[in-house]
Structures are given as structure tokens and as C-alpha cells.
Amino acid sequence: MKPHYVREYHNLLRRLRKESTSEDEVFERAVGGAYVRAGNAQADLVREIAPAGDFFLLDIGCGSGRAAFALRDEKRISYLGIDVVPDLIAYAKKKAARPDWQFEPISSINIPCADECADIILIMSVFTHLKQTEIKAYLAECMRALKPGGAVIASYLEFTDEGHKKKFYRPVRHRIARLIGRDVMVSFTTKDELSSWFVQAGLTVERAIGKSPIGQHVLIGRKPPPTAVSES
Ligand SMILES: C[S@@+](CC[C@H](N)C(=O)[O-])C[C@H]1O[C@@H](n2cnc3c(N)ncnc32)[C@H](O)[C@@H]1O
């Protein structure tokens, strides 16, 4: 049986195709809307944390390419976007129009890149649809994929945020929609809990951003740089 997130996102896309009037509407709604505004906010975070010069950005759950589209003019970025829905990946690739960038469909929690390939890993609005065990598995994969000194930027729904909590107590009809496979899982955590998972994975928590322009909270972690070996 396919993992829940693959089934849920495929069903979501099928439903949006029936409900929407244009392809653009389908692919904007599939990632939560605000294609340009949210993409620009994600791009700002990447630019803020980016090292000087060229760097490799890994976008986990890149969806229809909000970040890729916003960053498409940055020549110094090498990019790999991965997602469980091939149609979203195809749309992202078309929107970014960067033949040198890679977009790859995946079907489980595996990052298709060599160890220590990435300078920055972006995971926006993805942990919000995964179970705890899956988030921890991704963080372990991030540690493997990150270069020493590289950073993870992850967004999440904060349980102690009153605005987010409202979504937790969503109307009964939404819960039923998920039970019958018409909606995706929505999961919540807290800064402390997510920070502890970062630390368990070996990441240092560098910064927590309360509600960001993205509409979610953001935690930034870093893979420690190699310790200098002292000569004696
Ligand atoms: C709310 S959308 C956000 C997309 C994108 N990060 C953005 O902010 O525009 C969540 C995305 O995560 C993808 N996704 C869900 N589970 C995933 C998983 N286990 N691995 C990678 N992507 C996943 C979905 O297909 C969807 O494109």
C-alpha cells in the first residue's frame, strides 16, 4: 500500500481538477494558494540564510514550484526539487523554466542525492502533512544530505498559536473529508517538540521565527561544521 501522503495528495489533485476552472488554479490550490506571495517569502528566507557565492538548494515537497518560481532568476543556485506528485513536479519545472535545475518525483521518504550535497534544505508546508515518525525520518535524511555547516529551513503549524489551533479543531465536515480520502492530513507540533527532533537528528537549532509571511512558523537548523583538529 502506498504511504498515506502519496494517496492523500493524489486524491487532492484529482478533486481540485474537478473543482477548478484552470490549470493554474489547480496547481496554486494544491500547495495552499498565494503562489507568488508565499513563494517570495520562501525565497527571502533562502536568500537570508544563503552562503556567499554559488550554492545547492534542495526543496523537499517542492509542490508546484512556489519557491522555484520565485528564485528562478538566481543564477548562483543549483537546485533539486522533489515531491510525491509527478504532476506537481512537472508544473514546477515548467514554471521555473530552468533547464539546469532538477525536479524528481519520489514515492517515499528518501532524498535522491549523494551524502553532503546540499547547502540549504527547504521544507515548507510539508511537515504539516506528515506523522511524527515521518518527520524524524526526513530530519535524519536531511542530516545525511546536508553539507557540514548547511542549513534546514522548515515550516510547521504551531499548536500554541491560537490562529493555528483553530485549524486543529476544524469543522467536523473536514475531518470526515479526510477519513473518506477527500482531504490531506494536517499535523501540528510545537517549537520545543520540533527543536528536540532537530537535536535528536544532530542539527543545531539556530533560529525560530514566529508566524512568518508564509503563514506558518519556521525553524532553522544547522548541521555542525567539522570541528577543527588542533595540532599539538
Ligand atoms: C502544502 S504543499 C507545499 C508545497 C511547497 N513546499 C510550497 O510551499 O509551495 C505540500 C507538498 O508536500 C508534498 N508532499 C507530501 N508528502 C511528501 C513527502 N513525504 N515527501 C515529499 N513531498 C511530500 C505534497 O505533494 C505537496 O506538494
The ligand as an SDF file (V2000), in Angstrom:
LIG
                    3D

 27 29  0  0  0  0  0  0  0  0999 V2000
    1.2270   22.3430    1.0930 C   0  0  0  0  0  0  0  0  0  0  0  0
    2.2240   21.7290   -0.2180 S   0  0  0  0  0  0  0  0  0  0  0  0
    3.6450   22.7980   -0.1570 C   0  0  0  0  0  0  0  0  0  0  0  0
    4.4570   22.7820   -1.4050 C   0  0  0  0  0  0  0  0  0  0  0  0
    5.6990   23.6790   -1.4000 C   0  0  0  0  0  0  0  0  0  0  0  0
    6.6560   23.2990   -0.4010 N   0  0  0  0  0  0  0  0  0  0  0  0
    5.2940   25.1120   -1.2210 C   0  0  0  0  0  0  0  0  0  0  0  0
    5.3980   25.6430   -0.1040 O   0  0  0  0  0  0  0  0  0  0  0  0
    4.8080   25.6950   -2.1830 O   0  0  0  0  0  0  0  0  0  0  0  0
    2.8700   20.1970    0.4360 C   0  0  0  0  0  0  0  0  0  0  0  0
    3.6550   19.4350   -0.6070 C   0  0  0  0  0  0  0  0  0  0  0  0
    4.3220   18.3420    0.0130 O   0  0  0  0  0  0  0  0  0  0  0  0
    4.2590   17.2320   -0.8460 C   0  0  0  0  0  0  0  0  0  0  0  0
    4.4800   16.0410   -0.0220 N   0  0  0  0  0  0  0  0  0  0  0  0
    3.6240   15.4240    0.8160 C   0  0  0  0  0  0  0  0  0  0  0  0
    4.2410   14.4020    1.4270 N   0  0  0  0  0  0  0  0  0  0  0  0
    5.5200   14.3950    0.9830 C   0  0  0  0  0  0  0  0  0  0  0  0
    6.6530   13.5840    1.2530 C   0  0  0  0  0  0  0  0  0  0  0  0
    6.6110   12.5850    2.1070 N   0  0  0  0  0  0  0  0  0  0  0  0
    7.8120   13.8650    0.6070 N   0  0  0  0  0  0  0  0  0  0  0  0
    7.8850   14.9050   -0.2690 C   0  0  0  0  0  0  0  0  0  0  0  0
    6.8330   15.6860   -0.5640 N   0  0  0  0  0  0  0  0  0  0  0  0
    5.6730   15.4400    0.0550 C   0  0  0  0  0  0  0  0  0  0  0  0
    2.8880   17.3350   -1.4860 C   0  0  0  0  0  0  0  0  0  0  0  0
    2.7800   16.5970   -2.6620 O   0  0  0  0  0  0  0  0  0  0  0  0
    2.7860   18.8460   -1.7100 C   0  0  0  0  0  0  0  0  0  0  0  0
    3.3120   19.2170   -2.9400 O   0  0  0  0  0  0  0  0  0  0  0  0
  1  2  1  0
  2  3  1  0
  2 10  1  0
  3  4  1  0
  4  5  1  0
  5  6  1  0
  5  7  1  0
  7  8  2  0
  7  9  1  0
 10 11  1  0
 11 12  1  0
 11 26  1  0
 12 13  1  0
 13 14  1  0
 13 24  1  0
 14 15  1  0
 14 23  1  0
 15 16  2  0
 16 17  1  0
 17 18  1  0
 17 23  2  0
 18 19  1  0
 18 20  2  0
 20 21  1  0
 21 22  2  0
 22 23  1  0
 24 25  1  0
 24 26  1  0
 26 27  1  0
M  CHG  2   2   1   9  -1
M  END
$$$$
